[in-house]
Amino acid sequence: MACRRQELARLFGFTPAFYRKGIGDIALAGGMRALDLGCGPGALSFALAEIAHPQAEITGIDISEDQLNYARSQCGRYRCTLRFENRSMDELPFPDAWFEWLLRWHCTKHLPKCGGQPSPKRRVC
């Protein structure tokens, strides 16, 4: 399924160049961490990984194991640490202020209303 999704994404212009342009001049220095919410097959994580320092860490989370498996299969192409975890965006197990960057693409509509409580994504960044 993830490979089919990648084919469709390319047809609509969501190519690696598109994601690199979206990352712009963001470059993770050594020791920096980024969280990619709703990472899917990892396209945004990979765009960031292309210019990240080898000691940087990028964590992608998603609830689709199929897409995560595809993302995991691509990790060896990059110098920095990439990990992809099957987790819900509303239950983040990371310590407060663990990440310097938060990435998201087409996933905000899936976040629950927080009812006055700090959102999980605000807590970890």
Chimera marker file (.cmm) of the C-alpha trace (Angstrom):
<marker_set name="trace">
<marker id="1" x="0.000" y="0.000" z="0.000" r="1" g="1" b="0" radius="0.5"/>
<marker id="2" x="2.776" y="2.478" z="0.863" r="1" g="1" b="0" radius="0.5"/>
<marker id="3" x="4.455" y="2.010" z="-2.517" r="1" g="1" b="0" radius="0.5"/>
<marker id="4" x="1.133" y="2.688" z="-4.252" r="1" g="1" b="0" radius="0.5"/>
<marker id="5" x="0.715" y="5.790" z="-2.105" r="1" g="1" b="0" radius="0.5"/>
<marker id="6" x="4.178" y="6.961" z="-3.201" r="1" g="1" b="0" radius="0.5"/>
<marker id="7" x="3.235" y="6.527" z="-6.873" r="1" g="1" b="0" radius="0.5"/>
<marker id="8" x="0.042" y="8.552" z="-6.407" r="1" g="1" b="0" radius="0.5"/>
<marker id="9" x="1.877" y="11.244" z="-4.445" r="1" g="1" b="0" radius="0.5"/>
<marker id="10" x="4.346" y="11.710" z="-7.320" r="1" g="1" b="0" radius="0.5"/>
<marker id="11" x="1.473" y="12.050" z="-9.794" r="1" g="1" b="0" radius="0.5"/>
<marker id="12" x="0.163" y="14.979" z="-7.742" r="1" g="1" b="0" radius="0.5"/>
<marker id="13" x="3.571" y="16.656" z="-7.499" r="1" g="1" b="0" radius="0.5"/>
<marker id="14" x="4.568" y="15.431" z="-4.043" r="1" g="1" b="0" radius="0.5"/>
<marker id="15" x="8.079" y="14.460" z="-5.082" r="1" g="1" b="0" radius="0.5"/>
<marker id="16" x="11.263" y="14.444" z="-2.994" r="1" g="1" b="0" radius="0.5"/>
<marker id="17" x="12.054" y="17.902" z="-4.460" r="1" g="1" b="0" radius="0.5"/>
<marker id="18" x="8.684" y="19.175" z="-3.196" r="1" g="1" b="0" radius="0.5"/>
<marker id="19" x="9.482" y="18.066" z="0.359" r="1" g="1" b="0" radius="0.5"/>
<marker id="20" x="13.047" y="19.456" z="0.184" r="1" g="1" b="0" radius="0.5"/>
<marker id="21" x="11.600" y="22.815" z="-0.806" r="1" g="1" b="0" radius="0.5"/>
<marker id="22" x="9.200" y="22.597" z="2.135" r="1" g="1" b="0" radius="0.5"/>
<marker id="23" x="12.105" y="21.997" z="4.538" r="1" g="1" b="0" radius="0.5"/>
<marker id="24" x="13.837" y="25.100" z="3.188" r="1" g="1" b="0" radius="0.5"/>
<marker id="25" x="16.975" y="25.989" z="5.098" r="1" g="1" b="0" radius="0.5"/>
<marker id="26" x="16.161" y="23.949" z="8.212" r="1" g="1" b="0" radius="0.5"/>
<marker id="27" x="19.262" y="21.924" z="9.011" r="1" g="1" b="0" radius="0.5"/>
<marker id="28" x="19.544" y="19.850" z="12.156" r="1" g="1" b="0" radius="0.5"/>
<marker id="29" x="22.890" y="20.303" z="13.884" r="1" g="1" b="0" radius="0.5"/>
<marker id="30" x="24.568" y="17.528" z="15.843" r="1" g="1" b="0" radius="0.5"/>
<marker id="31" x="22.515" y="16.537" z="18.878" r="1" g="1" b="0" radius="0.5"/>
<marker id="32" x="19.297" y="18.165" z="17.617" r="1" g="1" b="0" radius="0.5"/>
<marker id="33" x="16.051" y="16.193" z="17.430" r="1" g="1" b="0" radius="0.5"/>
<marker id="34" x="12.999" y="16.506" z="15.198" r="1" g="1" b="0" radius="0.5"/>
<marker id="35" x="9.588" y="14.842" z="15.477" r="1" g="1" b="0" radius="0.5"/>
<marker id="36" x="7.550" y="14.153" z="12.328" r="1" g="1" b="0" radius="0.5"/>
<marker id="37" x="3.876" y="13.748" z="13.313" r="1" g="1" b="0" radius="0.5"/>
<marker id="38" x="1.840" y="11.584" z="10.970" r="1" g="1" b="0" radius="0.5"/>
<marker id="39" x="4.988" y="10.800" z="9.012" r="1" g="1" b="0" radius="0.5"/>
<marker id="40" x="3.385" y="8.285" z="6.645" r="1" g="1" b="0" radius="0.5"/>
<marker id="41" x="6.095" y="6.832" z="4.380" r="1" g="1" b="0" radius="0.5"/>
<marker id="42" x="8.660" y="9.327" z="5.715" r="1" g="1" b="0" radius="0.5"/>
<marker id="43" x="8.990" y="11.822" z="2.858" r="1" g="1" b="0" radius="0.5"/>
<marker id="44" x="9.286" y="14.898" z="5.082" r="1" g="1" b="0" radius="0.5"/>
<marker id="45" x="11.663" y="13.109" z="7.473" r="1" g="1" b="0" radius="0.5"/>
<marker id="46" x="13.863" y="12.072" z="4.553" r="1" g="1" b="0" radius="0.5"/>
<marker id="47" x="13.978" y="15.619" z="3.159" r="1" g="1" b="0" radius="0.5"/>
<marker id="48" x="15.196" y="16.832" z="6.547" r="1" g="1" b="0" radius="0.5"/>
<marker id="49" x="17.621" y="13.908" z="6.874" r="1" g="1" b="0" radius="0.5"/>
<marker id="50" x="19.336" y="14.795" z="3.596" r="1" g="1" b="0" radius="0.5"/>
<marker id="51" x="20.957" y="17.864" z="5.156" r="1" g="1" b="0" radius="0.5"/>
<marker id="52" x="20.997" y="16.847" z="8.816" r="1" g="1" b="0" radius="0.5"/>
<marker id="53" x="24.219" y="16.411" z="10.786" r="1" g="1" b="0" radius="0.5"/>
<marker id="54" x="25.141" y="12.722" z="11.304" r="1" g="1" b="0" radius="0.5"/>
<marker id="55" x="24.556" y="13.157" z="15.064" r="1" g="1" b="0" radius="0.5"/>
<marker id="56" x="21.011" y="14.527" z="14.566" r="1" g="1" b="0" radius="0.5"/>
<marker id="57" x="17.942" y="12.378" z="15.292" r="1" g="1" b="0" radius="0.5"/>
<marker id="58" x="14.619" y="12.317" z="13.463" r="1" g="1" b="0" radius="0.5"/>
<marker id="59" x="11.652" y="10.376" z="14.841" r="1" g="1" b="0" radius="0.5"/>
<marker id="60" x="8.575" y="9.790" z="12.726" r="1" g="1" b="0" radius="0.5"/>
<marker id="61" x="5.320" y="8.561" z="14.214" r="1" g="1" b="0" radius="0.5"/>
<marker id="62" x="2.259" y="7.237" z="12.448" r="1" g="1" b="0" radius="0.5"/>
<marker id="63" x="-0.460" y="4.661" z="13.047" r="1" g="1" b="0" radius="0.5"/>
<marker id="64" x="-0.086" y="2.925" z="9.664" r="1" g="1" b="0" radius="0.5"/>
<marker id="65" x="2.331" y="0.023" z="10.062" r="1" g="1" b="0" radius="0.5"/>
<marker id="66" x="2.428" y="-0.443" z="6.275" r="1" g="1" b="0" radius="0.5"/>
<marker id="67" x="3.680" y="3.095" z="5.717" r="1" g="1" b="0" radius="0.5"/>
<marker id="68" x="6.080" y="2.851" z="8.652" r="1" g="1" b="0" radius="0.5"/>
<marker id="69" x="7.572" y="-0.344" z="7.218" r="1" g="1" b="0" radius="0.5"/>
<marker id="70" x="8.214" y="1.453" z="3.943" r="1" g="1" b="0" radius="0.5"/>
<marker id="71" x="9.847" y="4.366" z="5.794" r="1" g="1" b="0" radius="0.5"/>
<marker id="72" x="11.995" y="1.989" z="7.842" r="1" g="1" b="0" radius="0.5"/>
<marker id="73" x="13.171" y="0.278" z="4.657" r="1" g="1" b="0" radius="0.5"/>
<marker id="74" x="14.587" y="3.602" z="3.399" r="1" g="1" b="0" radius="0.5"/>
<marker id="75" x="16.531" y="4.655" z="6.532" r="1" g="1" b="0" radius="0.5"/>
<marker id="76" x="19.883" y="3.266" z="5.408" r="1" g="1" b="0" radius="0.5"/>
<marker id="77" x="20.253" y="5.999" z="2.801" r="1" g="1" b="0" radius="0.5"/>
<marker id="78" x="20.851" y="8.745" z="5.368" r="1" g="1" b="0" radius="0.5"/>
<marker id="79" x="23.689" y="9.621" z="7.749" r="1" g="1" b="0" radius="0.5"/>
<marker id="80" x="21.621" y="10.741" z="10.745" r="1" g="1" b="0" radius="0.5"/>
<marker id="81" x="19.546" y="8.558" z="13.053" r="1" g="1" b="0" radius="0.5"/>
<marker id="82" x="16.050" y="7.936" z="11.732" r="1" g="1" b="0" radius="0.5"/>
<marker id="83" x="13.440" y="5.950" z="13.610" r="1" g="1" b="0" radius="0.5"/>
<marker id="84" x="9.822" y="5.344" z="12.763" r="1" g="1" b="0" radius="0.5"/>
<marker id="85" x="7.390" y="4.306" z="15.493" r="1" g="1" b="0" radius="0.5"/>
<marker id="86" x="3.784" y="3.170" z="15.499" r="1" g="1" b="0" radius="0.5"/>
<marker id="87" x="2.238" y="5.702" z="17.862" r="1" g="1" b="0" radius="0.5"/>
<marker id="88" x="-0.768" y="7.948" z="18.100" r="1" g="1" b="0" radius="0.5"/>
<marker id="89" x="-0.178" y="11.700" z="17.898" r="1" g="1" b="0" radius="0.5"/>
<marker id="90" x="-2.243" y="12.303" z="21.014" r="1" g="1" b="0" radius="0.5"/>
<marker id="91" x="-0.148" y="10.044" z="23.261" r="1" g="1" b="0" radius="0.5"/>
<marker id="92" x="3.479" y="11.074" z="22.873" r="1" g="1" b="0" radius="0.5"/>
<marker id="93" x="5.821" y="9.226" z="25.271" r="1" g="1" b="0" radius="0.5"/>
<marker id="94" x="8.663" y="11.728" z="24.985" r="1" g="1" b="0" radius="0.5"/>
<marker id="95" x="9.912" y="13.981" z="27.796" r="1" g="1" b="0" radius="0.5"/>
<marker id="96" x="8.946" y="17.650" z="27.858" r="1" g="1" b="0" radius="0.5"/>
<marker id="97" x="10.911" y="19.805" z="25.385" r="1" g="1" b="0" radius="0.5"/>
<marker id="98" x="12.631" y="16.711" z="23.920" r="1" g="1" b="0" radius="0.5"/>
<marker id="99" x="12.540" y="17.955" z="20.302" r="1" g="1" b="0" radius="0.5"/>
<marker id="100" x="13.822" y="21.173" z="18.746" r="1" g="1" b="0" radius="0.5"/>
<marker id="101" x="11.647" y="20.805" z="15.633" r="1" g="1" b="0" radius="0.5"/>
<marker id="102" x="8.141" y="19.501" z="15.030" r="1" g="1" b="0" radius="0.5"/>
<marker id="103" x="7.176" y="18.535" z="11.475" r="1" g="1" b="0" radius="0.5"/>
<marker id="104" x="3.715" y="17.729" z="10.197" r="1" g="1" b="0" radius="0.5"/>
<marker id="105" x="2.094" y="17.427" z="6.836" r="1" g="1" b="0" radius="0.5"/>
<marker id="106" x="-1.605" y="16.744" z="6.282" r="1" g="1" b="0" radius="0.5"/>
<marker id="107" x="-2.091" y="15.378" z="9.774" r="1" g="1" b="0" radius="0.5"/>
<marker id="108" x="-3.316" y="18.300" z="11.876" r="1" g="1" b="0" radius="0.5"/>
<marker id="109" x="-6.950" y="17.460" z="11.153" r="1" g="1" b="0" radius="0.5"/>
<marker id="110" x="-6.423" y="14.169" z="12.993" r="1" g="1" b="0" radius="0.5"/>
<marker id="111" x="-5.323" y="15.781" z="16.259" r="1" g="1" b="0" radius="0.5"/>
<marker id="112" x="-7.930" y="15.771" z="19.019" r="1" g="1" b="0" radius="0.5"/>
<marker id="113" x="-9.225" y="18.903" z="20.702" r="1" g="1" b="0" radius="0.5"/>
<marker id="114" x="-7.309" y="19.364" z="23.919" r="1" g="1" b="0" radius="0.5"/>
<marker id="115" x="-10.078" y="20.973" z="25.995" r="1" g="1" b="0" radius="0.5"/>
<marker id="116" x="-7.848" y="23.593" z="27.599" r="1" g="1" b="0" radius="0.5"/>
<marker id="117" x="-4.998" y="21.157" z="28.290" r="1" g="1" b="0" radius="0.5"/>
<marker id="118" x="-1.594" y="21.629" z="26.658" r="1" g="1" b="0" radius="0.5"/>
<marker id="119" x="-1.505" y="19.621" z="23.454" r="1" g="1" b="0" radius="0.5"/>
<marker id="120" x="0.957" y="16.719" z="23.388" r="1" g="1" b="0" radius="0.5"/>
<marker id="121" x="2.801" y="18.277" z="20.466" r="1" g="1" b="0" radius="0.5"/>
<marker id="122" x="3.370" y="21.538" z="22.387" r="1" g="1" b="0" radius="0.5"/>
<marker id="123" x="4.680" y="19.680" z="25.382" r="1" g="1" b="0" radius="0.5"/>
<marker id="124" x="7.458" y="17.804" z="23.552" r="1" g="1" b="0" radius="0.5"/>
<marker id="125" x="8.785" y="20.812" z="21.612" r="1" g="1" b="0" radius="0.5"/>
<link id1="1" id2="2" r="1" g="1" b="0" radius="0.2"/>
<link id1="2" id2="3" r="1" g="1" b="0" radius="0.2"/>
<link id1="3" id2="4" r="1" g="1" b="0" radius="0.2"/>
<link id1="4" id2="5" r="1" g="1" b="0" radius="0.2"/>
<link id1="5" id2="6" r="1" g="1" b="0" radius="0.2"/>
<link id1="6" id2="7" r="1" g="1" b="0" radius="0.2"/>
<link id1="7" id2="8" r="1" g="1" b="0" radius="0.2"/>
<link id1="8" id2="9" r="1" g="1" b="0" radius="0.2"/>
<link id1="9" id2="10" r="1" g="1" b="0" radius="0.2"/>
<link id1="10" id2="11" r="1" g="1" b="0" radius="0.2"/>
<link id1="11" id2="12" r="1" g="1" b="0" radius="0.2"/>
<link id1="12" id2="13" r="1" g="1" b="0" radius="0.2"/>
<link id1="13" id2="14" r="1" g="1" b="0" radius="0.2"/>
<link id1="14" id2="15" r="1" g="1" b="0" radius="0.2"/>
<link id1="15" id2="16" r="1" g="1" b="0" radius="0.2"/>
<link id1="16" id2="17" r="1" g="1" b="0" radius="0.2"/>
<link id1="17" id2="18" r="1" g="1" b="0" radius="0.2"/>
<link id1="18" id2="19" r="1" g="1" b="0" radius="0.2"/>
<link id1="19" id2="20" r="1" g="1" b="0" radius="0.2"/>
<link id1="20" id2="21" r="1" g="1" b="0" radius="0.2"/>
<link id1="21" id2="22" r="1" g="1" b="0" radius="0.2"/>
<link id1="22" id2="23" r="1" g="1" b="0" radius="0.2"/>
<link id1="23" id2="24" r="1" g="1" b="0" radius="0.2"/>
<link id1="24" id2="25" r="1" g="1" b="0" radius="0.2"/>
<link id1="25" id2="26" r="1" g="1" b="0" radius="0.2"/>
<link id1="26" id2="27" r="1" g="1" b="0" radius="0.2"/>
<link id1="27" id2="28" r="1" g="1" b="0" radius="0.2"/>
<link id1="28" id2="29" r="1" g="1" b="0" radius="0.2"/>
<link id1="29" id2="30" r="1" g="1" b="0" radius="0.2"/>
<link id1="30" id2="31" r="1" g="1" b="0" radius="0.2"/>
<link id1="31" id2="32" r="1" g="1" b="0" radius="0.2"/>
<link id1="32" id2="33" r="1" g="1" b="0" radius="0.2"/>
<link id1="33" id2="34" r="1" g="1" b="0" radius="0.2"/>
<link id1="34" id2="35" r="1" g="1" b="0" radius="0.2"/>
<link id1="35" id2="36" r="1" g="1" b="0" radius="0.2"/>
<link id1="36" id2="37" r="1" g="1" b="0" radius="0.2"/>
<link id1="37" id2="38" r="1" g="1" b="0" radius="0.2"/>
<link id1="38" id2="39" r="1" g="1" b="0" radius="0.2"/>
<link id1="39" id2="40" r="1" g="1" b="0" radius="0.2"/>
<link id1="40" id2="41" r="1" g="1" b="0" radius="0.2"/>
<link id1="41" id2="42" r="1" g="1" b="0" radius="0.2"/>
<link id1="42" id2="43" r="1" g="1" b="0" radius="0.2"/>
<link id1="43" id2="44" r="1" g="1" b="0" radius="0.2"/>
<link id1="44" id2="45" r="1" g="1" b="0" radius="0.2"/>
<link id1="45" id2="46" r="1" g="1" b="0" radius="0.2"/>
<link id1="46" id2="47" r="1" g="1" b="0" radius="0.2"/>
<link id1="47" id2="48" r="1" g="1" b="0" radius="0.2"/>
<link id1="48" id2="49" r="1" g="1" b="0" radius="0.2"/>
<link id1="49" id2="50" r="1" g="1" b="0" radius="0.2"/>
<link id1="50" id2="51" r="1" g="1" b="0" radius="0.2"/>
<link id1="51" id2="52" r="1" g="1" b="0" radius="0.2"/>
<link id1="52" id2="53" r="1" g="1" b="0" radius="0.2"/>
<link id1="53" id2="54" r="1" g="1" b="0" radius="0.2"/>
<link id1="54" id2="55" r="1" g="1" b="0" radius="0.2"/>
<link id1="55" id2="56" r="1" g="1" b="0" radius="0.2"/>
<link id1="56" id2="57" r="1" g="1" b="0" radius="0.2"/>
<link id1="57" id2="58" r="1" g="1" b="0" radius="0.2"/>
<link id1="58" id2="59" r="1" g="1" b="0" radius="0.2"/>
<link id1="59" id2="60" r="1" g="1" b="0" radius="0.2"/>
<link id1="60" id2="61" r="1" g="1" b="0" radius="0.2"/>
<link id1="61" id2="62" r="1" g="1" b="0" radius="0.2"/>
<link id1="62" id2="63" r="1" g="1" b="0" radius="0.2"/>
<link id1="63" id2="64" r="1" g="1" b="0" radius="0.2"/>
<link id1="64" id2="65" r="1" g="1" b="0" radius="0.2"/>
<link id1="65" id2="66" r="1" g="1" b="0" radius="0.2"/>
<link id1="66" id2="67" r="1" g="1" b="0" radius="0.2"/>
<link id1="67" id2="68" r="1" g="1" b="0" radius="0.2"/>
<link id1="68" id2="69" r="1" g="1" b="0" radius="0.2"/>
<link id1="69" id2="70" r="1" g="1" b="0" radius="0.2"/>
<link id1="70" id2="71" r="1" g="1" b="0" radius="0.2"/>
<link id1="71" id2="72" r="1" g="1" b="0" radius="0.2"/>
<link id1="72" id2="73" r="1" g="1" b="0" radius="0.2"/>
<link id1="73" id2="74" r="1" g="1" b="0" radius="0.2"/>
<link id1="74" id2="75" r="1" g="1" b="0" radius="0.2"/>
<link id1="75" id2="76" r="1" g="1" b="0" radius="0.2"/>
<link id1="76" id2="77" r="1" g="1" b="0" radius="0.2"/>
<link id1="77" id2="78" r="1" g="1" b="0" radius="0.2"/>
<link id1="78" id2="79" r="1" g="1" b="0" radius="0.2"/>
<link id1="79" id2="80" r="1" g="1" b="0" radius="0.2"/>
<link id1="80" id2="81" r="1" g="1" b="0" radius="0.2"/>
<link id1="81" id2="82" r="1" g="1" b="0" radius="0.2"/>
<link id1="82" id2="83" r="1" g="1" b="0" radius="0.2"/>
<link id1="83" id2="84" r="1" g="1" b="0" radius="0.2"/>
<link id1="84" id2="85" r="1" g="1" b="0" radius="0.2"/>
<link id1="85" id2="86" r="1" g="1" b="0" radius="0.2"/>
<link id1="86" id2="87" r="1" g="1" b="0" radius="0.2"/>
<link id1="87" id2="88" r="1" g="1" b="0" radius="0.2"/>
<link id1="88" id2="89" r="1" g="1" b="0" radius="0.2"/>
<link id1="89" id2="90" r="1" g="1" b="0" radius="0.2"/>
<link id1="90" id2="91" r="1" g="1" b="0" radius="0.2"/>
<link id1="91" id2="92" r="1" g="1" b="0" radius="0.2"/>
<link id1="92" id2="93" r="1" g="1" b="0" radius="0.2"/>
<link id1="93" id2="94" r="1" g="1" b="0" radius="0.2"/>
<link id1="94" id2="95" r="1" g="1" b="0" radius="0.2"/>
<link id1="95" id2="96" r="1" g="1" b="0" radius="0.2"/>
<link id1="96" id2="97" r="1" g="1" b="0" radius="0.2"/>
<link id1="97" id2="98" r="1" g="1" b="0" radius="0.2"/>
<link id1="98" id2="99" r="1" g="1" b="0" radius="0.2"/>
<link id1="99" id2="100" r="1" g="1" b="0" radius="0.2"/>
<link id1="100" id2="101" r="1" g="1" b="0" radius="0.2"/>
<link id1="101" id2="102" r="1" g="1" b="0" radius="0.2"/>
<link id1="102" id2="103" r="1" g="1" b="0" radius="0.2"/>
<link id1="103" id2="104" r="1" g="1" b="0" radius="0.2"/>
<link id1="104" id2="105" r="1" g="1" b="0" radius="0.2"/>
<link id1="105" id2="106" r="1" g="1" b="0" radius="0.2"/>
<link id1="106" id2="107" r="1" g="1" b="0" radius="0.2"/>
<link id1="107" id2="108" r="1" g="1" b="0" radius="0.2"/>
<link id1="108" id2="109" r="1" g="1" b="0" radius="0.2"/>
<link id1="109" id2="110" r="1" g="1" b="0" radius="0.2"/>
<link id1="110" id2="111" r="1" g="1" b="0" radius="0.2"/>
<link id1="111" id2="112" r="1" g="1" b="0" radius="0.2"/>
<link id1="112" id2="113" r="1" g="1" b="0" radius="0.2"/>
<link id1="113" id2="114" r="1" g="1" b="0" radius="0.2"/>
<link id1="114" id2="115" r="1" g="1" b="0" radius="0.2"/>
<link id1="115" id2="116" r="1" g="1" b="0" radius="0.2"/>
<link id1="116" id2="117" r="1" g="1" b="0" radius="0.2"/>
<link id1="117" id2="118" r="1" g="1" b="0" radius="0.2"/>
<link id1="118" id2="119" r="1" g="1" b="0" radius="0.2"/>
<link id1="119" id2="120" r="1" g="1" b="0" radius="0.2"/>
<link id1="120" id2="121" r="1" g="1" b="0" radius="0.2"/>
<link id1="121" id2="122" r="1" g="1" b="0" radius="0.2"/>
<link id1="122" id2="123" r="1" g="1" b="0" radius="0.2"/>
<link id1="123" id2="124" r="1" g="1" b="0" radius="0.2"/>
<link id1="124" id2="125" r="1" g="1" b="0" radius="0.2"/>
</marker_set>
